[in-house]
Amino acid sequence: MTITPPDPTAEIAPAGFISSQQPLGQPAASPPANKRLLPSLLAASLTLFATYGGLISILLPVQVALLDPAHKVGNLAIVTTTSFVFTLFAQPLAGAFSDRTRSRFGRRAPWMVVGAIVGGIFLFGLGSLTDLLWITVFWVVIQVALNFVQAPLTAITADRFPRSKRGGASAMIGLGTQIGMTVGVMLAGAFAKQLGVGYAVFGGAVIVVTLLFVVINRDRSSKNASIEPFRWGAFFSGFWINPRTHPDFFWAFTARFLLILGNFVVTTYQLYILTDYIKLSLEAATGAVITLTLVALVPTLIAIVVSGWWSDKAGRKVFIYTATVVMAVGLAVPLIMPDLTGMIAMSVINGIGFGIYMSVDAALMTEVLPNEGGAAGKDLGILNVATNIPQALSAPIAAIIIGFLGGYPVLFVFAIVLAVLGAVATAPIKSVK
């Protein structure tokens, strides 16, 4: 009788067993993380969020402002709100599809590749458009496509890392997010007068880096995996996570929603804050956005690196509490100093706070999934809706506050209140320290 030794790589994770082997007919599983995966997550996150940062902070607002300077605030709200309607279900849908995908390339890779190619192609065409309708159409397609990259990428943390190692993975994603936003804003600023070239650079980068990611970090084939069939009714009903049955998931969703909204109501309109509140010219404001991003980079990166790995030992929640206090202080500075110096101070302080939050957020989210993470892709996609909705709603909410409820000072106060409420919503989470 031969006794098969236990697989030394096996360890329980919410998405199932992380193992170097997968028996035929078992639920789909991914190989354990290797040395290439952490830097690959950094590179993929950096590229994706460089694209988000460059487009949202510089290229899209400049393109919209050049169309009709007098109505730029409302027009930007139209574009982003329309994309919100179409992208609301994009990440959960991408996650749910990838959970059930049978292919020789695994579950996540096919959707990442398709999303990158479609998003990249439409980015190549966006810069030449001069009609608000077509800009909106292209922006919707790009946002949906990039969501089909982001959702499977997010699920890889739950697929391949055990709970005890997710702080490091979360820190890598946080580093990629912050560095990417900085690089994206700098690149976009350099191409502010060449919108077509700028959009093409980001589109090409998304395609190339995504293809490299899936080739270097090959998933196990899921062709023979036993996978539950996809049902639309179950998918839509899955958006209702009973707060009584899964309270931690509910509070994690709420906390992320509030914190992201508090951050983005300010950052989405940062260019217009500089032109209309600080009174800079459009050209000077474009350069100032790059300055604000650069001054925040180093302290934010330090906050991410220290907080991510430290949270594996000290717990996640204390870092979220700290982050919200720091963010609230930073957002208050422009109310006291309504000049470029005040904006620089806000960027540094708020960047540290948001960096602390981002460093532990991804890890915390994988630890509150319903049903032991049995549908990690879909459920993490639902949690990512708590990122997408605030980003989309930030423009119309900010437009209403700026136009009718007191202007930019009230916008900063509103952001501070949301940050504090995000900390309050974190407190009831019991399954995470």
C-alpha positions in Angstrom: 0.0 0.0 0.0 1.4 3.3 -1.1 0.8 6.3 1.1 0.7 9.6 -0.8 2.5 12.3 1.1 0.6 15.5 1.7 1.1 18.3 -0.7 3.5 20.6 1.0 2.1 23.7 -0.8 -1.5 23.0 0.4 -3.1 25.6 2.6 -6.7 26.6 3.2 -7.8 29.8 1.6 -11.3 31.3 1.3 -11.5 30.4 -2.3 -10.6 26.8 -1.6 -7.4 24.8 -1.2 -4.2 26.4 -2.5 -2.5 23.3 -3.9 0.1 22.3 -6.5 -2.3 19.6 -7.7 -5.9 19.5 -8.8 -7.9 16.2 -9.0 -10.1 15.7 -12.0 -13.6 16.9 -11.5 -12.9 19.0 -8.4 -13.8 22.7 -8.1 -11.5 25.0 -10.0 -8.4 25.9 -8.1 -5.3 28.0 -8.9 -1.7 27.2 -8.3 0.0 28.7 -5.2 1.8 32.0 -5.5 5.4 31.9 -6.7 8.1 34.6 -6.6 6.9 36.2 -9.9 3.3 36.9 -8.7 3.9 39.7 -6.3 5.9 41.9 -8.7 3.5 41.0 -11.4 0.6 42.2 -9.3 2.5 45.4 -8.7 3.1 45.9 -12.5 -0.5 45.1 -13.5 -2.0 47.3 -10.8 0.4 50.1 -11.7 -0.6 50.0 -15.3 -4.3 49.7 -14.7 -4.4 52.6 -12.2 -2.0 54.7 -14.2 -4.7 54.5 -16.9 -7.5 55.3 -14.5 -5.5 58.2 -13.0 -4.3 59.7 -16.2 -7.7 59.5 -17.9 -9.8 60.7 -14.9 -7.5 63.4 -13.6 -6.2 65.0 -16.8 -7.1 63.7 -20.2 -10.9 63.3 -19.9 -11.5 66.6 -18.0 -9.3 68.5 -20.5 -11.1 66.9 -23.4 -14.5 67.8 -22.0 -13.3 71.3 -21.0 -12.1 72.1 -24.5 -15.5 71.1 -26.0 -17.4 73.6 -23.9 -15.6 75.5 -21.1 -18.7 77.1 -19.8 -20.5 73.8 -19.1 -17.5 71.6 -18.3 -18.6 70.6 -14.8 -22.0 69.4 -16.0 -20.7 67.7 -19.1 -18.1 65.8 -17.1 -20.9 64.6 -14.8 -22.9 63.4 -17.8 -20.0 61.3 -19.1 -19.1 59.7 -15.8 -22.7 59.2 -14.7 -23.6 57.5 -17.9 -20.6 55.2 -17.6 -21.7 54.4 -14.1 -25.1 53.1 -15.3 -23.4 50.7 -17.7 -20.6 49.6 -15.4 -22.6 49.0 -12.3 -22.7 45.2 -12.9 -19.5 45.0 -14.9 -17.1 43.8 -12.2 -19.4 41.4 -10.5 -20.4 40.0 -13.9 -16.7 39.6 -14.9 -16.0 38.0 -11.5 -18.9 35.6 -11.8 -18.0 34.6 -15.4 -14.4 34.0 -14.4 -15.4 31.9 -11.4 -17.1 29.5 -13.9 -14.8 29.7 -16.9 -13.6 26.4 -18.3 -10.5 26.9 -20.4 -7.0 25.6 -20.8 -5.7 29.0 -19.7 -7.7 28.9 -16.4 -10.5 31.0 -15.1 -9.2 34.6 -14.9 -6.8 35.0 -17.9 -9.3 34.9 -20.8 -11.4 37.7 -19.4 -8.4 39.9 -18.5 -7.1 39.5 -22.1 -10.4 40.3 -23.7 -11.0 43.3 -21.5 -7.5 44.7 -22.1 -7.7 44.4 -25.9 -11.2 45.9 -26.1 -10.3 48.7 -23.7 -7.0 49.4 -25.4 -8.6 49.6 -28.9 -11.2 52.1 -27.8 -8.6 54.2 -26.0 -6.8 54.5 -29.4 -9.9 56.1 -30.8 -11.1 58.3 -27.9 -8.6 61.2 -28.4 -9.9 62.1 -31.9 -13.5 62.5 -30.8 -15.0 66.0 -30.6 -18.7 65.2 -29.8 -19.9 64.7 -26.3 -22.1 61.8 -27.2 -19.4 59.8 -28.9 -17.0 60.6 -26.1 -19.5 59.2 -23.7 -20.1 56.0 -25.8 -16.3 55.3 -26.0 -15.8 56.1 -22.3 -18.6 53.6 -21.3 -17.0 50.8 -23.4 -13.5 51.6 -22.0 -14.8 51.5 -18.4 -16.6 48.2 -18.9 -13.6 46.6 -20.6 -11.2 47.8 -17.9 -13.5 46.4 -15.2 -13.2 43.0 -17.0 -9.5 43.3 -16.4 -9.7 44.5 -12.8 -12.2 42.0 -11.4 -10.3 38.8 -12.3 -7.0 40.5 -11.2 -8.6 41.3 -7.8 -9.7 37.7 -7.4 -6.2 36.4 -7.8 -5.3 37.5 -4.3 -8.0 35.2 -2.9 -7.1 32.4 -5.4 -3.4 32.1 -4.7 -2.6 33.5 -1.3 -3.6 32.2 2.1 -5.0 34.6 4.6 -1.6 34.9 6.4 0.1 36.2 3.3 -2.5 38.6 2.0 -1.1 41.7 3.7 1.9 41.6 1.4 -0.2 41.0 -1.7 -2.5 43.8 -0.6 0.5 46.1 -0.1 1.7 45.3 -3.6 -1.7 46.2 -5.1 -1.7 49.4 -3.0 1.8 50.3 -4.2 0.8 49.7 -7.8 -2.3 51.8 -7.3 -0.5 54.7 -5.8 2.6 54.6 -8.1 0.2 54.0 -11.0 -1.9 57.1 -10.2 1.2 59.2 -10.0 2.8 57.9 -13.2 -0.6 58.2 -14.9 -1.1 61.8 -14.0 2.5 62.7 -15.0 2.1 61.0 -18.4 -1.3 62.5 -19.0 0.0 65.9 -18.1 2.8 65.5 -20.7 0.2 64.6 -23.3 -2.5 67.2 -22.3 -2.0 69.0 -25.6 -1.8 65.7 -27.5 -4.9 63.9 -26.3 -4.8 61.2 -29.0 -1.2 60.3 -28.3 -1.9 60.2 -24.6 -4.9 57.9 -24.9 -2.9 55.6 -27.3 0.0 55.3 -24.8 -2.3 54.1 -22.1 -4.2 51.8 -24.4 -1.1 50.1 -25.6 0.3 49.8 -22.1 -2.9 48.0 -20.8 -2.8 45.5 -23.6 1.0 44.7 -23.3 1.2 44.5 -19.5 -2.0 42.4 -19.3 -0.8 39.9 -21.9 2.6 39.6 -20.1 0.8 39.1 -16.7 -1.2 36.1 -17.9 1.8 34.6 -19.7 4.2 34.9 -16.8 1.7 33.8 -14.2 -0.1 31.0 -15.9 -3.2 29.6 -14.2 -4.0 25.9 -14.0 -6.3 24.6 -16.7 -10.0 24.6 -15.6 -11.3 22.6 -18.6 -12.1 19.6 -16.5 -13.1 21.4 -13.3 -16.5 20.8 -11.7 -18.1 24.3 -11.9 -21.6 25.4 -11.0 -23.5 26.6 -14.1 -24.1 30.4 -14.3 -27.7 31.5 -13.7 -28.8 35.1 -14.2 -31.4 34.9 -11.5 -28.8 33.7 -9.0 -26.4 36.3 -10.2 -28.7 39.2 -9.6 -30.1 37.8 -6.4 -26.4 37.6 -5.3 -26.2 41.3 -5.2 -28.4 41.2 -2.1 -26.1 40.1 0.7 -28.3 39.8 3.8 -26.8 42.0 6.5 -28.1 39.7 9.1 -26.5 36.6 7.6 -23.3 38.2 6.4 -22.9 41.4 8.5 -19.2 41.7 8.0 -19.5 41.7 4.2 -22.2 44.4 4.5 -20.2 46.7 6.7 -17.0 46.2 4.6 -19.0 47.2 1.5 -20.4 50.3 3.3 -17.1 51.4 4.7 -15.4 51.2 1.4 -18.3 53.0 -0.3 -18.0 55.9 2.1 -14.2 56.2 2.1 -13.9 56.0 -1.7 -16.7 58.5 -2.2 -15.1 60.9 0.3 -11.8 60.7 -1.6 -13.2 60.9 -5.1 -15.6 63.9 -4.7 -12.4 65.9 -4.3 -9.9 64.2 -6.6 -12.4 63.9 -9.5 -12.7 67.7 -9.6 -9.1 68.4 -8.6 -8.4 70.1 -11.9 -11.5 72.3 -11.6 -10.7 73.0 -7.9 -7.4 74.5 -9.0 -9.0 76.6 -11.8 -12.1 77.8 -10.0 -11.2 77.7 -6.2 -7.5 78.3 -6.3 -7.9 80.5 -9.4 -5.2 79.1 -11.7 -5.3 79.0 -15.4 -6.1 75.7 -17.2 -2.4 75.3 -18.2 -1.1 76.2 -14.8 -3.7 73.9 -13.1 -2.6 71.0 -15.3 1.0 71.4 -14.2 -0.2 71.8 -10.6 -2.0 68.4 -10.7 1.3 66.8 -11.5 2.9 68.7 -8.6 0.3 67.6 -6.2 0.6 64.0 -7.3 4.4 64.0 -7.0 4.7 65.6 -3.5 2.4 62.9 -2.1 4.2 60.0 -3.7 7.0 59.2 -1.3 5.1 59.6 2.0 2.2 57.6 0.5 4.5 54.7 -0.6 6.0 54.6 2.8 2.6 54.4 4.4 1.5 51.6 2.1 4.7 49.5 2.6 4.7 49.8 6.4 0.9 49.3 6.8 0.4 46.4 4.4 2.9 43.9 6.0 2.3 45.2 9.5 -1.4 44.6 9.3 -0.7 40.8 8.9 0.4 40.9 12.6 -1.4 43.9 14.1 -4.8 43.5 12.4 -6.5 45.5 9.7 -9.1 47.7 11.4 -6.7 49.9 13.4 -5.1 51.0 10.1 -8.4 51.9 8.6 -9.2 54.0 11.7 -5.9 55.7 11.4 -6.3 56.3 7.7 -9.7 58.0 8.1 -8.4 60.4 10.8 -5.4 61.4 8.6 -7.6 61.8 5.5 -10.1 64.1 7.4 -7.2 66.3 8.6 -5.8 66.5 5.1 -9.2 67.4 3.5 -9.6 70.3 6.1 -6.4 72.1 5.0 -7.7 73.8 1.9 -10.6 75.3 4.0 -7.9 77.0 6.1 -5.4 77.7 3.3 -7.3 78.2 0.0 -4.2 78.4 -2.1 -1.7 76.1 -3.9 0.3 75.6 -0.6 -2.9 74.4 1.1 -3.6 72.0 -1.8 0.0 70.7 -1.6 -0.4 70.1 2.1 -3.7 68.3 1.5 -2.2 66.1 -1.1 0.6 64.9 1.2 -1.6 64.3 4.3 -4.5 62.9 2.4 -2.2 60.7 0.3 -0.7 59.2 3.5 -4.2 58.4 4.8 -5.5 56.9 1.6 -2.2 55.0 1.2 -2.7 53.4 4.7 -6.3 52.5 3.7 -5.3 51.0 0.3 -2.6 48.9 1.9 -5.0 46.9 4.0 -8.2 47.2 2.1 -7.7 44.4 -0.4 -6.6 42.0 2.4 -9.6 42.9 4.6 -12.1 42.4 1.7 -10.9 38.8 1.1 -11.5 38.0 4.7 -15.2 38.9 4.8 -16.5 37.0 1.8 -19.7 35.0 2.2 -19.7 31.2 2.1 -16.0 30.9 2.7 -15.2 32.6 -0.6 -16.8 30.0 -2.7 -17.7 32.6 -5.3 -14.7 34.9 -4.7 -14.6 36.4 -8.2 -18.3 37.5 -8.1 -18.3 38.6 -4.4 -15.1 40.6 -4.8 -16.7 42.1 -7.9 -19.6 43.1 -5.7 -17.2 44.7 -3.2 -15.5 46.5 -6.1 -18.9 48.0 -6.9 -18.3 49.9 -3.7 -15.4 51.5 -5.5 -17.1 52.0 -8.9 -20.3 53.5 -7.6 -18.6 56.2 -5.5 -16.3 57.1 -8.4 -19.2 57.4 -10.7 -21.4 59.3 -8.3 -18.6 61.6 -7.2 -19.0 63.8 -10.4 -22.8 64.4 -10.2 -22.7 64.8 -6.4 -19.8 67.2 -6.6 -21.5 69.1 -9.4 -24.6 69.6 -7.3 -22.6 70.7 -4.3 -20.4 73.1 -6.4 -23.4 74.5 -8.2 -26.1 74.7 -5.7 -25.0 73.9 -2.1 -22.2 76.3 -1.3 -19.3 75.5 -3.7 -15.9 74.0 -3.1 -15.7 74.7 0.7 -18.8 72.6 1.2 -17.3 69.9 -1.0 -14.3 69.5 1.3 -16.6 69.4 4.4 -18.7 66.7 2.7 -15.6 64.6 2.0 -14.5 64.9 5.6 -17.8 63.7 6.9 -17.8 60.7 4.6 -14.3 59.7 5.7 -15.3 59.7 9.4 -18.5 57.7 8.6 -16.2 55.1 6.8 -14.4 54.5 10.1 -17.7 54.2 11.9 -18.9 51.6 9.4 -15.7 49.6 9.9 -16.2 49.1 13.7 -19.0 46.4 13.5 -16.8 44.1 11.4 -16.1 41.1 13.8 -14.3 38.5 11.7 -11.3 40.8 11.1 -9.1 42.3 13.8 
